[in-house]
Amino acid sequence: MRTSNPQEPARPAIRGRWRRIGAAAVGTAALVLAGFGAAGPANAAPAAKVTSAAASTSAKVTWSPACSTPAKGQMACKALRVTGGTTAFQQANAHADAVTPKAADAATPSGYGPSNLQSAYGLTSAAASNGSGETIAIVDAYNDPNAEADLAKYRSYYGLSACTTANGCFKKVSQTGSTTSLPSSDAGWSEEISLDVDMASAICPNCNILLVEATSATMANLGKAVNEAVTLGAKYVSNSYGGSESSSDTSYDTSYFNHPGVAITVSAGDSGYGAEYPAASKYVTSVGGTALSTSSNSRGWTESVWETSSTEGTGSGCSAYDAKPTWQTDTGCSKRTIADVSAVADPATGVSVYDSYGVTAGWYTFGGTSASSPIIAGVYALGGTPSSSSYPASFPYASAGTSALNDVTSGSNGSCGSSYLCTAKSGYDGPTGWGTPEGVAAFTG
């Protein structure tokens, strides 16, 4: 039996989207908006519009998309920042001080930290011993000028080793590989970047981190950033963005995502049932989202499909353009089915992130499948370098139905006639794929 450990031990005791209203689960919490410092650059996130209690362990939680609504032809980042309420992490730790702190208080973490995530996914031992020499690439749009400094705050707080440019662990480049000529800065995408690099650190503390910043959020520029990440030697590339499918997608597959021997992870989406690209690419691991809570079961944790409403939750569905990869054999989609695997994404059971650009510097809780994609990239990295001719998206399928994956069997992310495409079932289903990691065995090959 693995013991659940909701409270992070490495630092002092912690006291302290958009659309619809969900029913409150447990207790009542004040809804307080997070404070903002000096005005950030253009494209800052809109005001919070969501009230939700998607997880049974958390009271009413509000959140807002980190990035502004993308212009036509651009990809949306998938980071959701909690702005009020009481998260599952806070509920689990409220007994420590007999008070329930506010999730919008940037002074202290209010989401899951590294030891929580490693415990939930059976990674504690691997995270301590594996990953040295491996590089996880994070591909996002625009520049986060505070990325390295914010990452240092996160890693220091949780007792992780320093990851800096000076010691060779951290590197930030443009889509052309330049370390000096970087894109324009953007507050919303900086939040996305902070989430991504923190989650890579949480899962694989010994890994190097390569941040590749695209000039803009077009698929062409983000795709060039993916190629640059691979050129620079990354064997694990996380992509926390997506948009509508198009007839160009199969061309994008060939140009940007066909990289044998590289594990490329992509967020499945945050708008509920429905396919997005590049999650629909047949060459990537499409990562769905769950609600993650502590439990008295032998695992110490429990998960269900993340859904707040029919339009708020993890993505899934049938691609209109991408062919089904040979390792995917479900019959409900004639083409590619989303997703392959999953990890925590519900903002109400969200993860702790340190961010300072365009917001009050401090701790925030984030959700969205932006969290689940770098988590799974980190698991691949703990599993070791893929063979040069392999497609790592196939690895979880080889472990389907085994104890190497936690089967998620409850919840749905929309209406599809109770089909597995939007409803969790025993075995494979669209919202969570084959499930969530239990160690690294399903992510090696």
N, C-alpha and C positions, 0 to 999 in steps of 0.2 A: 504493500500500500504506500503510495506517495502522499506525503502530507501536504495539504494546501497551505500556502504561506502568503496570505493577502497583504501582510505588512512588510515593507522593504526593510531589512535589518542594517543595511550598510551605513545609514545616516540617522540623524536624530529622529525621534518618533514624530510621525506626521499628524498634525492637528488640522493642525490646520496645515429641417434644413429648410427646412426651407419652407415647408408647406403646411403640414397638418398638425392637429392636436391628437395625441395618443392618451389613453387612459393612464392615470397615475397608478403605480404598482404598490409600493410599500411606503407608508408615512407621508408627510407633507414637508416640502422644503421651500425656502424662499428662493425666488428666481432673481438673481442678481446679474446684471450685465458686466462683463469684464471691462476694466478700464482701459482706455487707449491713451498713449502718450502723444507726443507731437505727431502731427499729421504725416502719414506715410506717403509714398508715391502713388501715382495713378493706379487704378485697378485694385484698390483695397477692397476687402470683402464687404458685402452689403450687411445691413443690420440683421440681427437674429430674427427668424420668422417661425421657427419650429418649436413646438413643445411636444416632448415624447417621453414615454416610459416603456421602452421596448423590452427591457429586461425585468424579470420578476423580482430581482434583488435591489432595484434602484427606484428612488422616488422620481418625481417629475424632473426631466432634464431638457434643457433647451440647447440648441446648437445652430450654427450658421456655416455656410460654405466658406472655406478660406479664400477661394479665388472668385473674382467677379465672373458673371456670365460671359462665356467666351464669344468672341466675334465669329461671324460665319466663316466656316472653313478651319476653325481652330479647335484644339482639344481642350476639354475641361479637366482641371485637376480634381482629385477625388477626396481631398482632405476636408473633414467636417470638425469645426472647433466648438467645443462645449462652452456655452455662455452662462449657464445657470443650472441650479438644481443639485441633486445629490447622486453621484455616480455609484456604481456597484463597488468600486474600490473603497470609497468613503463609507458606504454602508457596512462593509465587512470590517472596517477599522474604527467605526464610531465608538465602540465600547472602550477603546484605549483611553480616551479622555472624557468619556460620558457626554461628548458633544458631537454634533455632525457638522463639519465645516462646509463651506460653500465651494462648489466646483469652480466658480468664477474668480476665486481668490488666487491671484497669481503668486502669492508668497510661498506656497507649498504645493507639492504634487497632489493631484486629486484623481489620478488614473493609475493603471497597472504599470509597474516598473519591470526591469529585467528579470529579477528573481521570480516574480509572478508569472511572466510569460514563459520562462524556461521551465518552471514547475508545471504549468498547464499543458505544455507540449512535450514533456519527457526529455528535456534538453539540458538539464542542469549539469550532468557529467560531461556531455559533449561540448557544451559551451565553455567549460573550464579547461578542456584539454585540446580541442580541435580548432582549426581555422587559421593557424599561424601561416603566413605566407600567401593566403588566399585573398583575392580582391573582389569586393562587392561594388559594382557600379550602380549609382543612382542617376537616372536620367530624368531631368525636369526642365521646364522652360524658365528663361530669365535668370538673373543673378540674385543670389542671397549674399549680400556683403558681410553678414555676420555669421555665416554658416560655420566656420571653424571655431569661432569664439563661443557660439551657442552650444555646439557639440561638446566643447570642453566643459561647460557648466553641467551638462547632462551626465557626462561620463564621470566627472569628479564627484558629483552628488551620490551617484550609485556605486562608487568605489571601483569603477572600471579604469583600466590603464589609459594613460594619455594617448590620444590619437591626433597628431599634429602634422603640419607640413614639415616642420623641422625634424621630426623623428621618422619621417617617411611613411607614416600610417595614413595620412590624409592628403588628398590632392584634389584641387578644383581646376577644371579646364572648361573652355568653350567647346562648341560642337566641332571646331577645327583643331582642338588640342592645345590652343593657346592658354597660357596661365596668366597673361597680362591683358589681352584684348577680350574682355568678357561682355556678355549681353547687358542691356539696361536692367536695373534692379526693379523688383516688383514685390510689394508687401505680401500679397496673397500667395504667390508661388514660393515666397520665402518660408511661409508657414508650412507649405507642402514639403519643402526641402528639409526643414527641421524635423518634421515627422519622419521622413524617410531615412535620414541618416541616424536618427535616434533609434529607430526600430532595427536597422541593420546592426547597430552597436549592441542593442539589448539581446539579440539572438546570437550574434557571433562577435563577442568582445575582442577576440584575438585577430579578427579580420582587418585588412586594410580597407579604406573607403575611398572610392573614386567618384567624385561628383562631376557629372558632365552636364553643362547648362546650355540648352538650345537657345538660339537667337530669338525665337518666338514659339508659340504653341501650335504651329502648323504640323501636320504629320510629316511633311518633308523635312523640316528642321529637327524635330524630335527623332525621326528615323536616322538622320545623319549623326545625331548624338549617340544613338545606339551603336551605329557602325564604328564611331570613334572610340566608344568604350571597349568594344571588342578588339579594335586595332591596338589599343593601349594595354591589352592583356587580360581584361576582366573576363572571368569565366561564369560570372553571375551578374545579371543585369536586371534591375527592378524598374518598372514603369508604372507610375501611379496616375494615369490619365486615360481618357477615352472619349469617344464621340460616336456619332451615328455611322453605321456601315455605309459603304459606297461601292460602286463597281470598280473603283481603283484599288480596292483592298488586296486583291490577289497580286497586283503589281507591287504594292507596298511589301507584301510578304517576301517576294523575291529580292527586293532592293534592300530591305532593312532587317528582316527577322529570321532569315534562313541562315543560321549560324550553328552548324553541328558542333557539339562539344561545349556549348555555352547554354547555361540555364537562364532563360529569359522569362521573367514573371511579369504579369500584367493584371491590374485591378479589373475585376469583372463589372464594376459600375455600382452606382449608389441610387439608381432610380427605379429599383424593383425589377420585375420580370421584363425582359427584353434584352436583345443582343447589342453589344457595342464592339467597336474596333479600337485598339488592336487586341483586345481580349479574344476576339474571334479568330485570330491568326492560328493556323494549324501548327505553327512552329513554336508557340509560346505555352507556358503554363498559365492558364486562366485561373485567377484566385478569387473565390467568393468570400462572403463575410458571415460571421456568426456573432451571436450574443454569448459572452463568456462569463460564467459566475462560479463562485466557490460552491462546493457540495460536500455532503457527508459520504459520498460514494467512495469506492476504492481508489478511483483516480484523484479525487479531491476537487474536481471541477466538473462542470456540465456545460453543454453548448446546445444552442438551437439556431435555426435560420434567423439572420437579422432582417427584421421587417418592422417598420413603423406604420406604414400604410401601403396601399397598392402602388404608390409612386415613390416610396421612401424605403429603401432596403437594398440588399445585395442584388446584383444583376444575375441573370441567367437566360438561357433560351437558345434558339436555333439560328445559326448564321444564315444569311441569305446568299452569301457569295463564297465563303471559304469551304473547301472540300473537307470532309471528315478525315482526320489522320488515321493511319492504319491501326493504331493501338486503341482507338475509340470504337466501341462496338454496340452502343445503345441504338435502339431502333426508332426512337421518337423523332429524331432529326435526320433528314437525308444528308445534310451537310454537318459542319462542325457544331458540336454542342458545348455550351458554356455552363458550368465551370469544370475544372479538373480537381482542384482541392480547395481548401478554405482555411481561414484563421479569423481571429477576432476583428470585428469591424464596427459593431454597434457603438455609437458614441456614448450611450448610457452605460456601457461596460468598457469604456475607452481606455486609451493608453496615455501615459504621462509624457509630455514633450516640453523642452525648454526653448523659448523663442523670444527674440528681442527686436526684430526689424519691423517697424510700423505699428507695434503694439507696446503696451507696458511690458518691459523686460521681466520675464518670470516664467512660471509653470502654467501650462495649459493642458487640458485633456482633449484628445483628438480621437475621432473615429473615421468611418468610411473605409472602403476597400483600398484606399491609399495606405492604411495601416497594414492590411493583410498581405499586400504584395511584397514589401520589403521584409516582412517576417518570413515568408516562404523563401525568398531569395537567401536569407540568412541560414535557413535550414539546409538548403542545397549546399551552401558553403561549408557548413559543419560536416556534411556528408562526404566532401572531398571532390577533387577535380574530375569532371565527367570525361569519359573516353572521347577521343577526338572525333569519332564518327557518329557519336550518339546524339539523339534528341532527348534531352532530359525531361521534356514534357511527358515522355512515355514512362518514366520511372515509377510514378505512383500507381500506374495501371498494373505494373508487374506485382505490386503488393496489395492489389485490390482485395478487400474482404479479410485482411489479416490484422493482427494486433499492432502492426506498424502504423495504422491509421485509426483515429477515433471516429467511428461512424456517427454522423449527426442524423437523427431520425425524427426530429420534431420541428414544426414551423413551416412557413411558406413565404414566398415573396411576391405573390400576386395571384391572379385567377387564370388557371389553365385547365379547368375541369378536373382538379385534383391529380393531374398528371405529375409524374416525377420531374418534369421540366421546371416546375415552380414549387413543388412540395417535397419536403424531406421524406425520404423512405429508407428502409434498411438497404444497404448497398449504395449503388450510384444514384445520385439525383442532381438536378441542375444547380440549385442554389449553393450546395456545398461540395459537389463533386464526390470523390471517394472519402471525403472527410478531412480531418485536421491531423497534423503530425503527432505521432507518439514515438519520439526519438527520430533518428535520421535514416532508418533502414529503407523507408519508402522513397528516399530522395537521393539514393546512390545508384550508380550503374556504370 
